[in-house]
């Protein structure tokens, strides 16, 4: 079973002469004790969400805390390319599904931006409290998806106030925009040569002509994903999965 610990918690154990002890409380204790029904002696993998992991064993467990004996932490190097997805808000729980599946197929960074034709409007710049509440909810979903899919690193999540700001998040590497009307194909792009790949996708109503023009001027290559029009929550997931398959990462 796997538990997430605070970033830096495992790094602080590096260099110790022998196994260290770590006390686990809160949500992770609930998951360990009540969801997984762990017992003394059970093995646990600890990850910090930033690419460090360590093997541990449950040595004590109570109603409100568990104590783990932790071995030496190790750093898991990310496998290139870094894959970034620029996605707009999507209506209902389909947004959660989209982000969950992006984690499973291997995205490294997710940037949410306010597309002109999006059914859902997240005006975070004018409502910081709601933005932070959304961030906390979505970050928890990303962490749960990382645990389920066996990832030691939780993808970074960012909100952009407009498309230009979203584009600026990835100034280097290969850039693609998903457009069902485009003749370009992902397979024909030099994916294996890129250190970073940024994938921009549109909302339920599609990307506006001005957005496609801005992306083209920013160096994004327009590509389709086959003869059928995929839903807003499906297209970025398929694209990231294809990139990971093509680069064997």
C-alpha positions in Angstrom: 0.0 0.0 0.0 1.1 3.6 -0.6 0.9 6.7 1.6 1.7 10.3 0.7 3.7 12.4 3.1 4.5 16.1 3.1 7.1 17.3 0.6 10.5 17.2 2.2 9.5 14.7 4.9 11.5 11.9 3.3 14.4 14.1 2.2 14.9 14.9 5.9 15.5 11.2 6.6 18.4 10.9 4.1 21.8 10.2 5.7 20.5 8.8 9.0 22.6 5.9 10.3 19.6 3.5 10.5 15.9 3.3 10.0 13.8 6.3 11.1 10.4 6.5 12.6 7.6 8.5 11.1 4.2 9.3 12.7 1.2 9.5 10.4 -2.0 11.3 11.2 -5.0 12.9 9.4 -6.2 11.7 6.0 -3.3 9.3 5.4 -3.8 7.6 8.8 -7.5 7.2 7.9 -6.6 5.7 4.6 -4.0 3.4 6.2 -6.1 2.3 9.2 -9.7 2.4 8.0 -9.6 2.1 4.2 -6.7 -0.4 3.9 -7.1 -1.9 7.5 -3.4 -2.1 8.0 -1.8 -4.1 10.8 1.5 -4.1 12.6 4.1 -5.5 10.3 2.4 -4.5 7.0 4.8 -3.0 4.4 4.1 0.5 3.1 5.6 2.6 0.3 5.9 6.2 1.2 6.0 8.9 -1.5 6.2 12.7 -1.1 4.5 13.6 -4.3 7.7 15.2 -5.6 9.6 12.1 -6.8 11.0 10.7 -3.6 10.0 7.3 -2.1 10.9 5.0 0.8 10.0 1.6 2.0 8.4 1.4 5.5 6.8 -1.0 7.9 3.9 -0.3 10.3 5.2 -0.7 13.9 2.2 0.8 15.8 -1.3 1.9 15.0 -4.0 3.5 17.1 -7.3 5.4 16.7 -5.6 8.7 15.7 -2.1 7.8 14.5 0.3 5.2 13.0 4.0 4.8 13.5 6.2 3.6 10.6 9.8 2.4 10.5 11.2 4.0 7.4 14.1 2.8 5.3 16.5 5.0 3.3 14.7 7.3 0.8 15.5 7.2 -2.9 14.9 9.7 -5.6 12.9 8.6 -8.7 14.2 10.4 -11.8 11.4 11.6 -14.1 11.3 10.1 -17.6 11.4 12.6 -20.4 9.7 14.3 -22.0 8.0 16.5 -19.6 4.3 16.6 -20.7 2.2 19.6 -20.0 -1.6 19.8 -20.7 -3.4 23.1 -21.2 -7.1 22.3 -20.5 -10.1 24.6 -20.0 -12.8 24.1 -17.3 -15.2 21.3 -18.3 -18.8 21.0 -17.0 -19.7 18.8 -14.0 -17.7 15.9 -12.8 -16.2 15.3 -16.2 -13.5 17.8 -15.2 -12.5 15.5 -12.3 -12.5 12.5 -14.7 -10.3 14.3 -17.2 -7.7 15.3 -14.6 -7.7 11.8 -13.0 -7.1 10.2 -16.4 -4.4 12.7 -17.3 -2.5 11.6 -14.1 -3.0 7.9 -15.0 -1.6 8.3 -18.5 1.5 10.3 -17.3 0.9 14.1 -17.5 3.5 16.1 -15.5 1.8 19.5 -15.4 -1.8 20.7 -15.8 -2.7 24.3 -16.6 -6.4 25.3 -16.5 -7.2 28.3 -18.6 -10.5 30.1 -19.4 -11.4 29.2 -23.0 -13.8 31.6 -24.7 -16.3 28.9 -25.6 -16.2 27.0 -22.3 -19.6 26.2 -20.9 -18.1 26.6 -17.4 -16.6 30.0 -16.4 -13.9 30.0 -13.7 -13.2 33.6 -13.2 -10.5 32.9 -10.6 -8.8 36.3 -11.1 -11.9 37.9 -9.6 -12.6 35.2 -7.0 -9.4 34.1 -5.3 -11.2 32.2 -2.5 -13.2 30.0 -4.9 -10.0 29.4 -7.0 -8.1 28.2 -3.9 -11.1 26.0 -2.9 -11.0 24.5 -6.4 -7.3 24.1 -6.3 -7.5 22.2 -3.0 -10.2 19.9 -4.3 -8.5 19.2 -7.6 -5.1 18.7 -5.9 -6.6 16.0 -3.7 -8.1 14.3 -6.8 -4.6 14.4 -8.5 -3.0 12.8 -5.4 -5.6 10.1 -5.2 -5.1 9.3 -8.9 -1.3 9.2 -8.4 -1.7 6.8 -5.6 -4.0 4.5 -7.6 -1.8 4.5 -10.7 1.5 3.9 -8.8 3.1 7.3 -9.4 5.5 8.8 -6.9 5.0 12.3 -8.3 1.8 14.3 -8.3 1.5 16.5 -11.3 1.7 20.2 -10.8 -1.5 22.2 -11.1 -1.8 25.8 -12.1 -4.5 28.3 -13.1 -3.9 30.8 -15.9 -5.9 34.0 -16.2 -5.9 33.7 -20.0 -4.5 31.7 -22.9 -1.4 33.8 -23.3 -0.5 33.1 -19.6 -1.2 29.4 -20.1 1.1 29.4 -23.2 3.9 31.1 -21.2 4.0 28.2 -18.8 5.8 26.2 -21.4 8.3 28.4 -23.3 10.4 25.5 -24.6 9.9 22.2 -26.4 7.3 20.9 -28.8 3.9 22.5 -28.8 0.7 21.0 -30.2 -2.9 22.1 -30.2 -5.7 19.5 -30.6 -8.0 20.5 -33.5 -10.4 17.9 -35.0 -10.3 19.8 -38.3 -6.5 19.6 -38.6 -4.7 17.2 -41.0 -1.6 17.0 -38.8 -0.8 13.9 -36.8 1.0 13.4 -33.5 2.9 10.4 -34.9 4.6 12.6 -37.5 6.0 15.1 -35.0 9.5 14.6 -33.5 8.2 13.6 -30.1 11.3 11.6 -29.2 13.6 14.6 -29.7 11.6 16.9 -27.4 12.5 17.6 -23.7 9.0 19.0 -23.2 5.7 18.6 -25.0 2.8 21.0 -24.3 -0.6 20.0 -25.5 -3.4 22.6 -25.7 -7.0 21.4 -25.9 -10.4 23.1 -26.2 -13.7 23.1 -24.4 -17.1 21.6 -25.3 -17.7 24.3 -27.9 -14.2 24.0 -29.4 -11.4 26.5 -29.7 -12.4 30.0 -31.0 -10.6 31.2 -34.2 -8.8 33.8 -32.2 -7.5 31.2 -29.9 -6.3 28.9 -32.7 -4.6 32.0 -34.3 -2.8 32.8 -31.0 -1.7 29.2 -30.6 -0.4 29.1 -34.2 1.6 32.3 -33.7 3.1 30.8 -30.5 4.4 27.8 -32.5 1.7 25.3 -31.8 1.3 22.6 -34.5 -2.4 21.7 -35.1 -3.0 17.9 -34.9 -6.1 15.7 -35.0 -6.7 12.5 -33.2 -8.5 10.5 -35.8 -11.7 10.6 -37.8 -14.0 11.2 -34.8 -14.5 14.3 -32.7 -13.5 13.5 -29.1 -15.1 15.1 -26.1 -13.3 17.8 -24.2 -12.4 15.5 -21.3 -11.3 12.7 -23.7 -9.0 14.5 -26.2 -6.2 15.6 -23.9 -6.1 12.2 -22.2 -5.7 10.4 -25.6 -3.1 12.8 -26.7 -0.9 12.4 -23.6 -1.3 8.6 -23.8 -0.1 8.7 -27.4 2.9 10.9 -26.5 3.9 8.5 -23.7 3.5 5.5 -26.0 5.5 7.1 -28.7 8.4 8.1 -26.4 8.1 4.9 -24.3 8.0 6.9 -21.1 
